[in-house]
């Protein structure tokens, strides 16, 4: 999927979009003008994407159907042979006005295919599966077209959570009106959208608390920088035979920080010494040893959890890391330590904390929370006072103050053992460089996703480290 943008763009729920439209209409802009703007932007996007010789526009009964009538009229004016198909007449005044301006024939859903199929059946308000005749017609006509385009959302996709309410074909292009919706970024709906273009329909300034997550800048170190001015990361590792995850984190952090120390129990020192060159190695058997290391090394970031275990030492180190107030990334076994008791975690937070759970770890820590991925991550961040990185193909990053970013710059090749450990190290390295916790999490997630894009098939967590210099250089 490609998103056209150079700046983060607002992501609005269906209710937020209705409110934004209502404000503009109340200020004097007729609803029909919004339809005309949406239709004109759609036709411009279609002609830029793949100019058709013929088109069939499927129009539903609501305002999305009204948008479709405008698209049909403007395509015809551009010389395209256009047919409109519908299951019934429009029901809203703006849609009726748009339909009245269409002077061509209106067919029913037995229409013949065309070069272009435009889905203008239902927009953001749909809460049920399409009626069977409409679903069948959409699948048939979209499948037969050279290019298929959805207006605002593919019909049958739930706007606020990206769920599919029934069978939904994959489109080549989706034109989002006014702003992105969660379904444009959240799976499985995201995969049905194809290329996404946001059409400015004149809604004015919008709420930017939730946006897409875009490529971050990477500041160049000062000319007189040395390893400690670039930041020191301490990664806490587990016992004998459990050190791989922490080593992956440490090696990733070293590409961004100036120095990295791996702290392991005495029994695991020899094992890790045989596997590491660049990261420093220190014996850390308990909370007292960790406190002494923090006092001496003055780290700017810690990582606790990857391969750390669930025994008494692990619990003491997690609690000690939180008590230190040093910026901290918690991952893996740290979520077991606080399983079912996020309130205890919230009370332990003393400084900037980033949590990086996948769905299973999130459920282990926070239980079964209602809402979509955005709602759940935002609630968890507010509850704990930590930045929450809810990992998936559509990773959601939420700050305690309500800000949210949704990341789609990623690839399925990241679904491999150890990938999350690399992400934890990347975020820690960015924290050590001086970024605040939300910015470090957003930048780290994008950069980690870029490793998946660059790595392609066969990518392993070990191989990600070799890709980091080129990914960083590209920023």
Backbone torsions as a table, in degrees:
resi	resn	phi	psi	omega
1	UNK	NA	139.8	177.3
2	UNK	-116.8	135.0	176.9
3	UNK	-114.0	127.3	179.4
4	UNK	-84.6	116.7	-178.5
5	UNK	-176.0	157.2	166.9
6	UNK	-127.9	-11.0	178.1
7	UNK	-127.4	151.8	175.9
8	UNK	-57.7	139.4	-177.2
9	UNK	-115.6	143.6	-179.2
10	UNK	-60.0	147.2	173.4
11	UNK	-119.8	117.5	-174.9
12	UNK	-115.8	142.0	172.5
13	UNK	-72.9	170.3	178.8
14	UNK	-59.7	-42.1	179.9
15	UNK	-66.0	-40.4	178.5
16	UNK	-65.1	-37.6	178.3
17	UNK	-67.5	-42.4	177.7
18	UNK	-61.1	-39.6	179.3
19	UNK	-65.6	-40.4	179.0
20	UNK	-64.3	-42.7	177.9
21	UNK	-65.1	-41.0	-179.7
22	UNK	-62.5	-38.1	178.6
23	UNK	-62.4	-43.3	-178.5
24	UNK	-67.2	-41.7	179.7
25	UNK	-66.1	-41.4	178.9
26	UNK	-64.1	-27.6	179.6
27	UNK	-81.6	-2.0	173.7
28	UNK	119.0	-1.5	178.3
29	UNK	-88.5	119.0	178.7
30	UNK	-62.6	145.9	178.6
31	UNK	-59.1	-33.4	179.7
32	UNK	-64.7	-32.3	176.7
33	UNK	-63.9	-39.2	176.9
34	UNK	-62.4	-40.2	176.9
35	UNK	-62.1	-44.0	-179.6
36	UNK	-61.7	-41.2	178.5
37	UNK	-65.2	-43.1	179.2
38	UNK	-62.7	-43.4	-179.8
39	UNK	-65.1	-42.8	179.7
40	UNK	-63.9	-42.2	178.4
41	UNK	-64.6	-37.6	179.3
42	UNK	-64.7	-46.0	-179.3
43	UNK	-63.1	-40.5	176.8
44	UNK	-60.8	-41.5	179.3
45	UNK	-66.3	-40.7	179.3
46	UNK	-63.3	-47.0	-177.6
47	UNK	-66.3	-31.1	176.5
48	UNK	-75.9	-31.4	-175.5
49	UNK	-80.3	-52.4	-178.1
50	UNK	-165.7	91.7	-176.8
51	UNK	-58.9	125.3	-177.3
52	UNK	-93.5	158.8	171.1
53	UNK	-94.0	-26.3	178.7
54	UNK	-144.6	157.1	-178.0
55	UNK	-148.8	145.5	168.4
56	UNK	-121.0	126.1	-177.3
57	UNK	-111.0	118.7	179.4
58	UNK	-91.3	113.4	-174.8
59	UNK	-108.5	125.6	175.9
60	UNK	-86.1	-175.1	-173.8
61	UNK	-83.9	-12.2	-174.7
62	UNK	-100.7	-158.8	-177.6
63	UNK	-68.9	-28.0	174.5
64	UNK	-62.0	-39.3	174.4
65	UNK	-63.5	-38.4	175.8
66	UNK	-60.0	-41.9	174.6
67	UNK	-57.2	-39.6	-179.4
68	UNK	-63.1	-40.0	177.8
69	UNK	-63.2	-38.3	176.6
70	UNK	-63.8	-45.2	178.1
71	UNK	-58.9	-44.4	179.9
72	UNK	-59.4	-46.2	-178.6
73	UNK	-63.1	-43.3	-177.1
74	UNK	-73.3	-34.4	174.2
75	UNK	-63.7	-42.6	178.7
76	UNK	-61.7	-39.9	178.3
77	UNK	-64.8	-24.0	178.3
78	UNK	-87.0	3.4	176.3
79	UNK	96.1	9.3	179.2
80	UNK	-88.2	138.8	175.1
81	UNK	-77.3	109.3	-169.9
82	UNK	-115.6	138.7	170.3
83	UNK	-126.7	144.3	177.2
84	UNK	-110.1	134.0	176.2
85	UNK	-123.3	139.3	-178.3
86	UNK	-150.4	159.5	176.3
87	UNK	-95.3	-7.9	-178.7
88	UNK	176.6	175.1	-175.4
89	UNK	-74.1	157.4	177.3
90	UNK	-67.5	151.7	-174.4
91	UNK	-110.7	-19.3	-179.5
92	UNK	-100.7	155.4	-179.3
93	UNK	-60.3	-46.8	178.5
94	UNK	-61.2	-40.0	179.5
95	UNK	-66.1	-38.2	177.5
96	UNK	-63.9	-39.4	178.8
97	UNK	-65.6	-41.0	178.5
98	UNK	-65.2	-39.8	179.1
99	UNK	-66.1	-37.5	-179.7
100	UNK	-64.9	-28.6	179.5
101	UNK	-78.5	-11.8	176.3
102	UNK	-85.4	118.2	-175.3
103	UNK	-101.9	12.8	177.3
104	UNK	-94.8	-179.6	179.6
105	UNK	-73.7	155.4	174.3
106	UNK	-120.9	119.5	-178.2
107	UNK	-101.6	177.2	173.0
108	UNK	-104.4	-173.1	-167.6
109	UNK	-76.5	10.3	171.8
110	UNK	-93.1	18.8	-178.2
111	UNK	-61.0	153.1	177.5
112	UNK	-80.2	152.2	179.2
113	UNK	-64.9	164.5	177.6
114	UNK	-141.4	174.5	178.1
115	UNK	-59.3	-38.9	-179.0
116	UNK	-119.6	135.0	171.0
117	UNK	-116.5	125.8	178.4
118	UNK	-111.3	122.8	178.2
119	UNK	-92.0	103.7	175.4
120	UNK	-122.8	39.7	-176.3
121	UNK	-79.7	-58.0	-176.3
122	UNK	-142.4	146.7	-179.7
123	UNK	-106.3	-131.2	-171.0
124	UNK	-77.9	-13.2	-174.3
125	UNK	-88.4	-1.1	-175.3
126	UNK	-70.0	133.3	179.4
127	UNK	-127.4	11.5	-178.3
128	UNK	-143.4	167.1	176.0
129	UNK	-67.1	153.0	176.1
130	UNK	-62.6	145.3	170.0
131	UNK	-55.3	146.2	-173.2
132	UNK	-53.5	-45.1	-179.5
133	UNK	-61.9	-39.6	179.7
134	UNK	-68.9	-42.6	179.2
135	UNK	-61.6	-42.1	-179.4
136	UNK	-66.3	-42.4	179.9
137	UNK	-65.2	-42.5	179.7
138	UNK	-62.5	-45.5	179.6
139	UNK	-62.2	-42.5	-177.7
140	UNK	-67.3	-48.6	-174.9
141	UNK	-74.6	-38.1	176.7
142	UNK	-67.1	-39.0	-180.0
143	UNK	-68.0	-30.0	-178.0
144	UNK	-86.1	-17.0	-176.3
145	UNK	-78.0	151.9	172.5
146	UNK	-69.3	-36.5	179.7
147	UNK	-133.9	133.4	176.3
148	UNK	-119.6	136.5	-175.3
149	UNK	-130.4	132.9	176.1
150	UNK	-105.6	136.5	176.5
151	UNK	-90.7	116.5	-179.0
152	UNK	71.9	-60.2	177.1
153	UNK	-145.6	150.4	168.3
154	UNK	-59.8	130.5	179.9
155	UNK	-62.4	128.7	-176.9
156	UNK	104.3	-4.2	174.8
157	UNK	-96.2	134.1	178.7
158	UNK	-79.5	121.7	-171.2
159	UNK	-58.9	-41.7	-167.9
160	UNK	-88.9	-18.2	-178.6
161	UNK	-131.3	-0.7	177.1
162	UNK	75.7	9.3	177.5
163	UNK	-72.9	156.7	173.7
164	UNK	-101.4	123.5	-175.8
165	UNK	-84.1	-5.8	179.4
166	UNK	-178.3	-160.3	176.3
167	UNK	-71.1	126.7	-179.1
168	UNK	-130.0	120.9	179.1
169	UNK	-69.0	160.8	175.3
170	UNK	-85.8	129.8	-178.6
171	UNK	-101.1	156.9	177.1
172	UNK	-83.9	-31.6	-175.3
173	UNK	-146.0	136.0	172.0
174	UNK	-124.5	128.6	177.3
175	UNK	-103.2	109.4	-179.3
176	UNK	-85.8	129.6	-175.9
177	UNK	-92.1	118.6	174.1
178	UNK	84.3	-44.8	-177.8
179	UNK	-165.5	161.3	170.5
180	UNK	-66.4	151.9	171.6
181	UNK	-112.3	158.7	178.2
182	UNK	-51.9	-36.6	-177.8
183	UNK	-64.8	-20.3	176.3
184	UNK	-71.6	-19.4	-174.0
185	UNK	-118.8	-20.5	-177.1
186	UNK	-98.5	138.1	175.5
187	UNK	-77.6	153.2	3.7
188	UNK	-87.4	-7.0	-177.2
189	UNK	-61.4	-35.9	-177.5
190	UNK	-53.1	-40.4	-177.5
191	UNK	-70.5	-13.4	178.1
192	UNK	-91.4	-8.2	-171.8
193	UNK	-85.4	-25.7	-173.8
194	UNK	67.3	-143.9	176.2
195	UNK	-71.5	139.5	-177.8
196	UNK	-117.1	127.6	175.2
197	UNK	-120.8	131.9	177.7
198	UNK	-95.2	122.6	-179.6
199	UNK	-94.7	125.5	175.8
200	UNK	-78.3	113.5	179.9
201	UNK	-107.9	12.5	174.6
202	UNK	85.3	37.7	179.8
203	UNK	-85.3	-7.9	-180.0
204	UNK	77.1	-166.2	-179.1
205	UNK	-60.7	138.3	-177.9
206	UNK	-122.2	160.9	176.9
207	UNK	-61.5	124.9	-178.5
208	UNK	-110.0	21.2	178.9
209	UNK	-67.5	-27.4	175.7
210	UNK	-121.3	122.1	179.5
211	UNK	-139.1	173.8	170.7
212	UNK	-76.7	160.7	-176.0
213	UNK	-103.1	115.6	-173.7
214	UNK	-109.7	169.1	-178.1
215	UNK	-52.2	126.2	-175.3
216	UNK	-89.1	155.3	169.8
217	UNK	-76.5	154.0	176.5
218	UNK	-124.5	103.4	-179.1
219	UNK	-61.0	143.3	176.3
220	UNK	-82.6	134.3	177.7
221	UNK	-58.2	152.2	178.2
222	UNK	-60.9	155.9	-177.4
223	UNK	-60.3	-30.1	-178.6
224	UNK	-101.1	20.0	-178.5
225	UNK	-66.2	148.9	170.0
226	UNK	-133.5	179.3	-169.1
227	UNK	-60.4	-33.1	-176.9
228	UNK	-83.0	-28.4	174.1
229	UNK	-70.0	-22.8	176.8
230	UNK	-83.2	-5.6	173.5
231	UNK	101.4	145.0	-178.0
232	UNK	-117.5	132.2	178.3
233	UNK	-113.7	135.5	170.3
234	UNK	-110.2	125.6	176.5
235	UNK	-110.4	127.9	-178.9
236	UNK	-95.0	123.4	-176.3
237	UNK	-106.7	165.8	-178.1
238	UNK	-90.3	-167.0	-174.5
239	UNK	-80.9	-167.7	-177.1
240	UNK	-57.2	130.7	178.6
241	UNK	79.8	1.1	-178.4
242	UNK	-122.3	20.2	-172.3
243	UNK	-91.2	-7.1	-174.2
244	UNK	-60.2	-43.5	-177.2
245	UNK	-62.9	-45.8	-179.9
246	UNK	-66.0	-36.0	177.5
247	UNK	-64.5	-39.4	176.6
248	UNK	-60.7	-42.9	177.8
249	UNK	-63.6	-44.4	-177.7
250	UNK	-63.5	-44.0	-178.8
251	UNK	-66.5	-36.8	177.2
252	UNK	-66.6	-44.0	-179.4
253	UNK	-60.3	-33.7	-176.5
254	UNK	-65.9	-21.9	177.5
255	UNK	-74.5	-13.4	-177.5
256	UNK	-119.9	-35.1	178.8
257	UNK	-90.3	169.8	178.4
258	UNK	-84.3	-26.1	-178.7
259	UNK	-152.9	148.1	179.3
260	UNK	-137.2	134.6	174.3
261	UNK	-118.7	133.0	174.7
262	UNK	-100.9	120.3	-179.9
263	UNK	-102.7	118.7	-174.7
264	UNK	-132.0	161.9	175.8
265	UNK	-68.0	157.7	-176.1
266	UNK	-54.2	-38.8	-177.4
267	UNK	-65.5	-19.5	-176.3
268	UNK	-103.7	3.7	-176.9
269	UNK	-63.3	-48.1	-176.6
270	UNK	-62.8	-45.0	179.1
271	UNK	-56.0	-46.7	-177.7
272	UNK	-73.5	-33.4	177.5
273	UNK	-62.1	-33.2	179.6
274	UNK	-74.3	-15.5	-174.3
275	UNK	-109.9	-6.9	-173.5
276	UNK	-124.3	147.4	172.7
277	UNK	-121.1	-60.9	-172.8
278	UNK	-73.7	-49.7	179.0
279	UNK	-64.1	142.4	174.7
280	UNK	-75.3	158.7	-175.8
281	UNK	-127.6	130.0	178.4
282	UNK	-135.3	148.3	176.2
283	UNK	-81.6	124.2	178.2
284	UNK	-134.0	97.0	-176.2
285	UNK	-90.4	-23.0	-173.3
286	UNK	-157.8	-178.3	-177.1
287	UNK	-64.2	-34.1	178.8
288	UNK	-65.0	-42.5	178.3
289	UNK	-64.5	-37.7	177.6
290	UNK	-64.6	-44.8	179.9
291	UNK	-60.9	-39.3	178.9
292	UNK	-66.3	-40.6	179.6
293	UNK	-66.0	-42.0	178.9
294	UNK	-62.9	-41.0	179.7
295	UNK	-63.6	-39.2	-177.3
296	UNK	-80.3	-40.9	-172.1
297	UNK	-89.3	-19.5	-178.6
298	UNK	48.2	58.6	-179.2
299	UNK	-69.9	155.0	174.5
300	UNK	-100.9	-5.2	177.4
301	UNK	-159.0	149.5	176.2
302	UNK	-126.2	153.1	170.7
303	UNK	-126.5	126.3	178.5
304	UNK	-135.3	130.9	176.0
305	UNK	132.8	-44.9	-177.5
306	UNK	-62.1	113.0	178.8
307	UNK	65.2	15.0	-172.9
308	UNK	-74.5	-28.3	-178.7
309	UNK	97.2	-179.5	-177.4
310	UNK	-126.5	21.1	-178.3
311	UNK	-89.6	-174.5	-175.0
312	UNK	-63.5	-39.5	179.2
313	UNK	-60.8	-46.0	-179.2
314	UNK	-59.4	-45.6	-180.0
315	UNK	-60.6	-42.9	-179.1
316	UNK	-65.5	-39.1	-178.9
317	UNK	-71.5	-37.3	177.1
318	UNK	-64.4	-47.1	178.8
319	UNK	-63.4	-39.8	179.0
320	UNK	-66.6	-37.3	177.5
321	UNK	-62.9	-44.9	178.7
322	UNK	-64.4	-42.2	-177.6
323	UNK	-66.2	-24.7	-177.0
324	UNK	-67.9	-26.0	-176.0
325	UNK	78.2	-1.2	177.0
326	UNK	-71.4	139.0	176.4
327	UNK	-49.1	133.7	-165.8
328	UNK	-136.9	137.3	169.9
329	UNK	-107.7	121.9	176.4
330	UNK	-106.6	130.9	-177.5
331	UNK	-146.6	171.2	169.1
332	UNK	53.6	-118.4	-173.4
333	UNK	-66.1	-16.4	177.7
334	UNK	-62.1	-29.4	-178.5
335	UNK	-74.5	-28.1	174.1
336	UNK	-68.0	-36.2	179.9
337	UNK	-59.1	-34.9	-178.6
338	UNK	-108.9	19.3	-173.5
339	UNK	-52.3	126.9	176.5
340	UNK	71.4	6.3	-176.4
341	UNK	-138.6	62.9	180.0
342	UNK	-63.8	-23.2	177.0
343	UNK	-63.3	-37.4	177.3
344	UNK	-65.2	-39.2	176.0
345	UNK	-62.7	-44.7	-179.1
346	UNK	-58.1	-40.4	179.8
347	UNK	-68.5	-25.2	-177.0
348	UNK	-85.8	-15.9	-176.1
349	UNK	-68.1	124.8	179.7
350	UNK	-118.9	-19.2	-178.4
351	UNK	-145.7	-167.5	179.4
352	UNK	-63.4	129.6	-179.4
353	UNK	-132.0	137.0	174.2
354	UNK	-119.1	124.2	175.7
355	UNK	-101.2	134.7	-176.5
356	UNK	-125.4	61.4	-178.4
357	UNK	-84.6	148.1	161.9
358	UNK	-85.1	-179.8	-173.2
359	UNK	-57.8	-41.4	-179.3
360	UNK	-65.0	-42.6	178.8
361	UNK	-68.5	-36.8	177.4
362	UNK	-60.1	-45.7	179.2
363	UNK	-65.0	-35.5	178.8
364	UNK	-62.8	-40.5	-177.7
365	UNK	-81.9	-47.8	-169.9
366	UNK	-102.9	-8.5	-177.4
367	UNK	77.6	-167.5	-177.6
368	UNK	-85.2	100.6	-177.3
369	UNK	-100.2	140.6	178.8
370	UNK	-75.3	163.1	174.4
371	UNK	102.0	172.6	177.5
372	UNK	-78.4	-179.0	-176.6
373	UNK	-62.1	-35.0	178.3
374	UNK	-65.3	-49.1	-179.2
375	UNK	-60.5	-44.2	-175.6
376	UNK	-68.2	-41.9	178.6
377	UNK	-65.8	-41.2	-179.3
378	UNK	-64.7	-42.7	178.6
379	UNK	-64.0	-42.8	-179.5
380	UNK	-64.1	-39.2	178.8
381	UNK	-65.4	-42.9	178.9
382	UNK	-65.3	-36.6	-177.9
383	UNK	-68.5	-40.2	-173.8
384	UNK	-96.6	-18.7	-173.5
385	UNK	75.8	15.7	-179.7
386	UNK	-115.9	155.7	169.1
387	UNK	-73.5	132.9	-178.9
388	UNK	-112.2	124.4	174.8
389	UNK	-108.2	99.5	-179.1
390	UNK	-88.5	100.7	-168.3
391	UNK	-77.2	140.3	173.9
392	UNK	-178.9	-173.1	173.7
393	UNK	-61.5	-27.2	177.7
394	UNK	-117.8	63.8	-175.4
395	UNK	-56.9	134.4	178.2
396	UNK	-111.4	128.1	178.2
397	UNK	-112.2	122.9	-176.3
398	UNK	-126.0	138.2	177.2
399	UNK	-102.0	156.6	178.7
400	UNK	-59.4	-25.5	-178.6
401	UNK	-85.0	4.6	176.0
402	UNK	101.9	-10.8	177.9
403	UNK	-67.0	143.0	-180.0
404	UNK	-139.1	140.4	170.6
405	UNK	-126.2	140.9	178.3
406	UNK	-114.9	123.1	-175.5
407	UNK	-100.7	128.6	174.6
408	UNK	-122.0	2.2	177.6
409	UNK	-84.2	90.3	-174.9
410	UNK	-162.7	-179.9	179.1
411	UNK	-149.8	153.2	-177.7
412	UNK	-65.2	-14.2	179.9
413	UNK	-68.3	-13.1	176.6
414	UNK	-72.4	-13.6	-179.5
415	UNK	-78.1	74.0	-178.3
416	UNK	-145.8	150.6	-177.2
417	UNK	-57.6	133.8	178.3
418	UNK	91.6	-9.9	-179.0
419	UNK	-59.9	-42.6	179.4
420	UNK	-66.7	-29.6	177.0
421	UNK	-67.1	-38.2	175.5
422	UNK	-62.9	-43.8	178.4
423	UNK	-59.2	-44.0	179.7
424	UNK	-58.6	-41.4	178.8
425	UNK	-67.5	-39.1	178.1
426	UNK	-61.6	-47.2	-179.6
427	UNK	-62.8	-40.9	178.3
428	UNK	-62.7	-40.8	177.9
429	UNK	-61.7	-38.9	177.6
430	UNK	-69.4	-37.8	174.4
431	UNK	-60.8	-43.2	-179.3
432	UNK	-63.4	-28.4	178.4
433	UNK	-77.6	-4.4	174.2
434	UNK	109.4	0.5	178.0
435	UNK	-72.5	150.4	173.7
436	UNK	-73.4	167.7	-168.8
437	UNK	-64.4	-39.0	-179.7
438	UNK	-69.9	-44.2	179.3
439	UNK	-63.9	-41.7	178.9
440	UNK	-63.4	-40.7	179.4
441	UNK	-65.6	-45.3	-179.8
442	UNK	-63.4	-46.3	179.6
443	UNK	-65.5	-40.2	-179.8
444	UNK	-64.8	-40.6	178.8
445	UNK	-64.7	-42.8	178.7
446	UNK	-63.0	-46.0	-178.4
447	UNK	-63.6	-42.1	177.2
448	UNK	-61.6	-42.1	176.5
449	UNK	-61.7	-36.4	179.6
450	UNK	-64.3	-31.6	176.4
451	UNK	-63.7	-37.1	176.8
452	UNK	-66.6	-40.6	178.3
453	UNK	-64.3	-42.7	-179.1
454	UNK	-72.9	-36.5	-172.2
455	UNK	-74.4	-41.9	178.4
456	UNK	69.4	-163.1	-176.5
457	UNK	-57.8	142.1	178.4
458	UNK	84.2	4.2	-178.6
459	UNK	-63.6	135.2	173.3
460	UNK	-120.7	163.2	179.0
461	UNK	-61.1	-39.6	177.6
462	UNK	-58.6	-40.0	-176.4
463	UNK	-72.2	-18.7	-178.4
464	UNK	-62.9	-33.2	-177.6
465	UNK	-62.3	-36.8	-179.7
466	UNK	-68.6	-22.3	-179.1
467	UNK	-86.4	-17.5	-173.6
468	UNK	-62.6	-42.8	-179.4
469	UNK	-58.6	-43.1	179.3
470	UNK	-67.4	-39.1	178.5
471	UNK	-63.8	-40.3	178.5
472	UNK	-69.2	-39.8	179.9
473	UNK	-62.4	-32.9	-179.3
474	UNK	-69.9	-17.2	178.7
475	UNK	-83.6	NA	NA
